[in-house]
Amino acid sequence: MASETPVCWIMQPVHPVAGVLLAEAGIDVHQGAQAPAAPARVRALVSRNAPVDASLMDRLPELAVVAKHGAGIDAIDMAAADARGIVVVATPGANAQSVAEHALMLMLAVAKRLVAADKAMRADDFAFKFRSDFRELQGLTLGIVGLGDSGRRLARMAGLGLGMRVVAHSPSVPDAVFAEWGVTRLSLAELLACADVVSLHVPARPDNARMFGAAAFAAMKPGAILVNTARGSLVDETALAEALSSGRLGGAGLDVFAPEPPLPGNPLLVLDNVVLSPHAAGSTGAALERMARAVAEQVIDVLAGRRPAHLANPATWDRRQTKE
């Protein structure tokens, strides 16, 4: 095995720069959903959102690194990777600007009834403007849940660009970061009570599954807008549909769902106060190139014995280095 050229299996389409960098480093590239013909040569695996579980790891006996094309690692079985000594890397921040822009776009599209207005115009319904409540965002309060890379960028866009008051709930972020980005720290209960728009920017974890359900929606301001570009598992979609249908919430902009794609019959798909996109917030050309470059560089580093930039399981890396 040691004398054979290592293979990096890229399970889903990524920007071509990844293949170029890997080839230049002497690593063969296999692309596509089907496993390579010689799985024992696979030393690296790149996934965008495809599940990477224990059974897949076991089919790749020489796997050394799983590279997540993106920031969230919830589709990777981290316990299985640790148990097998497999390093996991990600690309935090690489798509933060694109995600923040997308969240802003969803917020504006809901507030301005953009999709419904477009449909009305195409149906020769110019009088739509007399029947709709178009909202101005200046002076309203944006509540950000998770003041990480994308949350911070959204805070600056909304505060400086739209003149919104920006508050956030993010317990692990230091006070200095709140001050630097001009954001007021609040508890989640305080945020829900005052925010006209709530935007989610936290990773999926077992402890925050469906954190936005009936109780959270009841605690939000009447008519508030929910934006989710983080993970679908954060939201109870049935409860959200009920809150939107009843008028308790004014609208929602959703880029993520649970499961993905949404199942047929999901009520969110037919509500006219919801704007939807297919988990595409981080899929701009610029972001895709940055993520592809970051995963390739980290795969190259791991296979060369160099510490990669964004380790998701640093203890496993340390154990590997001790053994080697």
N, C-alpha and C positions, 0 to 999 in steps of 0.2 A: 504493500500500500504506500509506504513512504516514498518509493521511487516514482509513483504514478502522479500525473498532473492533477492537482485538486480541482474539484468541480464546485461551482456555486450555482445552486438551483434557484432561479428567480421564478416564483410560482405564478405571479400575476404581472401584467404589463407595467413596466417602469420606463422612465426616460432613458434613451439610448446611451447617455453618458456613463451609466453604471457598467454596461457591457464593455465599453471602451476602456474604462479605468481598470476593470478586472482583467481584461485580456492583456493590457500593457504590463500588468503585474504577474503574468504567467499563470493565470487562473482560467480554466475553461468555464464557459457559461452555458447552462441549460435553461431554456425558458419555456414556460407552459405549465399547465395544470398536471400533466402526466409526469410521473417520476422518471428520472434518467434510467437508461438501460443498465447502468452499472452503479447501483445505489451506494456501494461501498466506497466509491470515489468522492461522494458528496461530503465536503467538509463545511459548507456554508449554505444557509437557506435564507432567502429573502421573501418576505410576505408583506402584502399591503393590509388586507383584512382577512385572509384565509386562515382558518384555525390551524394551529400547530400544537398537536396534542402528543401524549405519550406514545401512542401507537405509531404515529408518523416518525417520531424520534427513533423508535426502536427499529424502524425499517431502514434507517440511515446510520449504520453502526459506527461510522467515523465522523459523525457530525460534531463540529467544534463550536459553531456560532450560528445563532438565529438572529437575523437583522430585521427589525420592524421598520418598514417604510412608513414613518409617521411617529407620533408620540405615544399613543395608547398601546399598551401591551396586554390588554384584557383578553385577546384571542390566543395568547400563548400560555401554555400550561407551565407556569414558572416553577412550581414544585417539581414537575417532571424534569425540567431542564436542570435545575439544581442537583437533583438526585443523579443525573447522568453526567454532570460536569460540563454542561453545555452553556456557553456564554450567551447572554442575550443583550443586544444593543438596540437602540432606538434613535430617532432623529428629532428630539424635542427642539422646538423653536423654528425648525426649518420651514414650516408652513404657517407660522403664527400670524404673519401679516395677511396672508390670503384668508385665513379663518376669521380674523377680526373684520376684514372688509366684507366678508360674506355675512357675518352677523349683523353688521351695520346695514347691509343691503336688505336683509330679511326684515329688520326693524322698520326701515323706511317703507318697504313694500307693503307691510301690513298696515302701518299707520296711514299710508296714502291710498290704500285699496287698489294697488297697482294691477294685480291680476284680474280682479273683477272689472276694473275700468277698461282694461285691454279687451276683455271678452265683450263688454257692452259696446265698445266702439266697433268691433268686428261684426256685431249684430245690428248695427245701425241704430243703437240706443244712445243717442247723444244726451238725452235727458237724464242719464244715469247720475250726472253731477248734482242734480236736485234732490236725489234720494239717498245720498251717501254722506257719511260722517268722515271727512278727511281730517286727519289730526296733524297739528303742528307740534314738533318735538322740542323746540327751544323752550327752556325753562322747566321742562319736565324732569323727573328723576329716573336715571338709569341705575338699576341694581345689578351688579355683576357678581355671580357666584363662582369664585375661583379666580384670583388675581394673578394668574400665571402669565406666560408670554402673550397669548392671544387676548386674554382679559385686559392686560395692561394697555395693549395697543388699541383695543376698542375704547377703553376709558379715555385715552387721549383724543381719539377721533371724535367721540361724542361730546366730550367736554369742550375742546377747542373748536371743533368744526360746527357743532350744532348748538352749543351753548347750553348743554344739559348739565344738571347737577349729577355727579357720579358718586355712588356709594358702592361698597363691596363687602362681601363676607368671604374671608379666606384666612382661617385660623393659623395656618402655618407660615403665612407671609409676614415678615417683620413690619413694624410701624414705619420704619424708614422708607420702605418701598411705597407704602400708601402715600406718604408725604411727597416722595419724589414724583409720583404720577398724578398728584392732585386728587386723590380719592379719599373719601371719608370711610373709616372702618365702622361697620355695624354688625350686630348679631344677625343671624338669619331671620329671626322673628321681626326685628326692627326693619330689616331690608324689605321683607315681604309687605309689611304694613305701609311703607312709604313709596315704593318704586312703581312708576308708571309702566316701565319696561323692565323685565327680568331676563338676563341673558346668562346662560349656563356655560361654564368653561372649566369644569372639573373632570378628572379622569374617572372612569368607571371602577368602582371597588365593591366588594361584597357589602360593605356597611352603608353604601349610598344608593343601592338599588331602589328605584321608585321613590326617591326622596321627594320628588314632586308628584304628589298624589292629591286625593281629595282634601286632606287637611291643609296642605300647602296652598292649594288653589282657593280654599275658603279664607285663608289668611291674607291673600293678596288683595290689593286695591280693586274695587269693582271696575271692570273695564280695562284692566291692565293687559299688557301684551307679554307673552312668553316667547323667548327665542332660544333654540337649542341647536348649537353646532358642536356639541361635545360628544355625548353617547346617548343612544336611545334608551338604555337601561335606566337612566336617571329619572325617566318620566313614566307615570302610569297613564298609558295612552287612553284607556277607557275613561278614567276620571277626567283627563284633559278634554276629551270629546264632550263629555257631559257639561263641563264648566263652560266650554265654548258655545254649545248648543243652547244652554240656558241663559246666556248673556252675562254670566258671572265674570268671565274674562272677555276682553274685547277682540282678541285675535292671537294667533301664534305663527311663528316662522320656524319651520322645522327642517333640518338637514339630515337628521339621524333618527333611526327608528329601532324598535325591538319587536320582532326580528327584522332583518334587512334581507331582501326588500320587504316592505309591508305586505301583510297577507291580504288577499282579496276580501273585500267587505269591511276593511278597516274604516270606521266612520270618519276619521280625519281626512280621508281622501276625497270626501264629497262636501265638506264644509267650505262655504265661500269666505269665511274669515280666517282661513289658514293658507299660508304660502309654503309650498313644499319644494325641496330639491333633493337629489339622490346621493346624499353623503358626498357632496362635491365641494365643500367649503375649502378644502386644502388642495384642490386639483387644478390650480392655475399652472400655466406652463413654467413660470418662474419657480413656484414652490415644488413642483414635481422634479425639476432639475436639481434643486438644492437637496431634496430628500434622496434622490437617486445617487447623487454624488456622496452624500453623507453615509449611506449604507455601504456603498462600494469601498470608500476609504476605511471604514471600520472593519469590514470583512478582511481587507488586505492587511490591516494592522494586526488583527487577531491571528490570522494564519502565519504572520511573520513574527509572532511572539511579542508584539508591541501592545501596550495598554490602549484600548480604543477610547474615543472621546466621551461616549455616552453609555456607560454600563448600566444595565437595569439590575444586574445581580453581581455587584463587585466582589462579594465574598466568594462566589464561585470562581471568578477570575483569579483571585488570590490563591485559592486552593490549587487551581491548575498550575499556576506558576511555581508553587512550592513543590508539586510533584515533578515538574519538568526540571 
